[in-house]
């Protein structure tokens, strides 16, 4: 069967669009809104999470928990979002684990990112959700009932 060139071009565009829609979580574009600095105040602690773009395939992040009273650092972690092998991975290096832990991006709708690692002890699921009022809610859990949430805002620069 012979198809006219216009039909072939149209079919190619439809296939390309379908492929682009089929794998929306394969690059960092859906996570771009996460870039910058975020602050959560919880009791006597302050959590600062910062993300910056290093390349088209890597965002680097850091998380620092400090005491609100004297700013003493209580905990820290090195974070990365890496696009590779047609997937995006959230990679966390924390002090209590000898090796980094990777979570695969399993959801990336507008304003919502979900990362999962069902074989990790805790957490197994991280969910970053942009709230309508500009807050960033981060849910850290085991995929069931155990976990916690942090409410971040952009820090006040005054």
C-alpha positions as CSV (number, residue, x, y, z in Angstrom):
1,X,0.0,0.0,0.0
2,X,1.4,3.4,-1.0
3,X,0.6,6.4,1.2
4,X,1.1,10.0,0.0
5,X,3.9,11.9,1.7
6,X,1.5,14.2,3.5
7,X,-0.2,11.2,5.1
8,X,3.2,9.7,6.1
9,X,4.3,13.0,7.7
10,X,1.0,13.3,9.5
11,X,1.3,9.7,10.8
12,X,4.9,10.4,11.9
13,X,3.7,13.4,13.9
14,X,1.0,11.4,15.6
15,X,3.4,8.7,16.5
16,X,5.9,11.2,17.9
17,X,3.2,12.9,19.9
18,X,1.9,9.6,21.3
19,X,5.5,8.6,22.3
20,X,6.0,12.0,24.0
21,X,2.7,11.5,25.9
22,X,3.5,7.9,26.8
23,X,6.7,8.7,28.7
24,X,6.2,12.1,30.4
25,X,8.3,11.0,33.4
26,X,11.4,10.3,31.3
27,X,12.9,13.8,31.6
28,X,13.3,16.6,34.1
29,X,10.9,19.1,32.5
30,X,7.9,18.1,34.8
31,X,10.1,18.8,37.8
32,X,11.3,22.3,36.8
33,X,9.0,24.0,39.2
34,X,10.9,22.4,42.1
35,X,14.1,24.5,41.4
36,X,15.1,27.1,44.0
37,X,14.9,27.2,47.7
38,X,12.2,25.9,50.1
39,X,11.9,26.2,53.8
40,X,9.8,24.2,56.3
41,X,9.5,25.2,60.0
42,X,8.4,22.4,62.2
43,X,8.5,22.8,66.0
44,X,12.1,23.6,67.0
45,X,13.5,22.6,63.6
46,X,14.0,24.4,60.3
47,X,14.4,22.3,57.1
48,X,15.9,24.0,54.0
49,X,15.7,22.2,50.7
50,X,17.5,23.7,47.7
51,X,17.5,22.5,44.1
52,X,19.5,23.8,41.1
53,X,19.8,22.8,37.5
54,X,23.2,21.4,36.7
55,X,22.4,20.1,33.2
56,X,19.5,19.0,31.1
57,X,19.7,15.6,32.8
58,X,20.6,16.5,36.4
59,X,19.2,18.7,39.1
60,X,21.3,18.8,42.3
61,X,19.7,19.3,45.7
62,X,20.5,19.5,49.3
63,X,18.4,19.2,52.5
64,X,19.6,20.7,55.7
65,X,17.8,20.3,59.0
66,X,18.9,22.8,61.7
67,X,17.8,23.9,65.2
68,X,15.7,27.1,65.0
69,X,17.2,28.4,68.3
70,X,20.9,28.4,67.3
71,X,21.0,27.2,63.6
72,X,23.1,24.2,64.6
73,X,22.9,21.6,61.8
74,X,21.2,18.5,63.0
75,X,21.0,16.5,59.7
76,X,21.8,16.9,56.1
77,X,21.4,15.0,52.8
78,X,22.7,15.3,49.3
79,X,19.9,14.9,46.6
80,X,19.8,14.5,42.9
81,X,17.2,14.2,40.2
82,X,18.8,12.3,37.3
83,X,17.2,11.5,33.9
84,X,18.7,8.3,32.4
85,X,17.6,5.2,30.7
86,X,14.2,6.8,29.8
87,X,13.4,7.3,33.4
88,X,14.0,9.9,36.2
89,X,15.5,8.9,39.5
90,X,15.6,10.8,42.8
91,X,18.9,9.8,44.5
92,X,19.4,10.6,48.2
93,X,22.7,10.3,50.1
94,X,22.0,10.5,53.8
95,X,24.4,10.0,56.7
96,X,22.9,6.8,58.1
97,X,23.1,4.9,54.8
98,X,26.5,3.9,53.4
99,X,25.3,4.2,49.8
100,X,22.9,6.5,48.0
101,X,19.3,5.3,47.7
102,X,17.5,5.7,44.4
103,X,13.7,6.2,43.9
104,X,12.2,6.0,40.4
105,X,9.8,8.7,39.3
106,X,6.4,7.0,38.9
107,X,4.2,10.1,38.7
108,X,4.7,13.5,37.2
109,X,1.5,15.4,36.7
110,X,1.5,19.2,36.8
111,X,2.7,20.2,40.2
112,X,3.0,16.7,41.6
113,X,6.1,14.4,41.5
114,X,6.0,10.8,42.9
115,X,9.2,8.8,43.5
116,X,9.1,5.1,44.7
117,X,11.5,2.4,45.8
118,X,9.5,-0.6,47.1
119,X,12.6,-2.4,48.2
120,X,13.9,0.3,50.6
121,X,13.1,0.0,54.3
122,X,12.0,3.6,54.8
123,X,10.9,5.6,53.1
124,X,9.5,3.8,50.1
125,X,7.6,6.7,48.6
126,X,8.2,10.4,48.3
127,X,5.5,12.7,47.0
128,X,6.2,16.4,46.2
129,X,3.0,18.4,45.6
130,X,2.6,22.1,44.8
131,X,-0.4,23.4,46.7
132,X,-2.7,26.1,45.2
133,X,-1.4,28.7,47.8
134,X,2.2,28.2,46.7
135,X,3.2,25.8,49.5
136,X,5.1,22.7,48.7
137,X,4.0,19.6,50.6
138,X,6.4,16.7,50.8
139,X,4.9,13.4,52.0
140,X,7.5,10.8,53.1
141,X,6.1,7.4,53.8
142,X,6.3,3.6,53.5
143,X,3.5,3.4,51.0
144,X,1.1,2.6,53.7
145,X,0.4,4.2,57.1
146,X,3.9,5.1,58.4
147,X,5.3,8.5,57.4
148,X,5.2,12.2,57.8
149,X,4.6,15.4,55.8
150,X,6.6,18.6,55.6
151,X,5.0,22.0,54.5
152,X,7.5,24.1,52.6
153,X,7.3,27.7,51.5
154,X,9.7,29.9,49.6
155,X,11.9,31.6,52.3
156,X,11.2,35.2,53.1
157,X,14.2,37.2,51.7
158,X,13.6,40.3,53.9
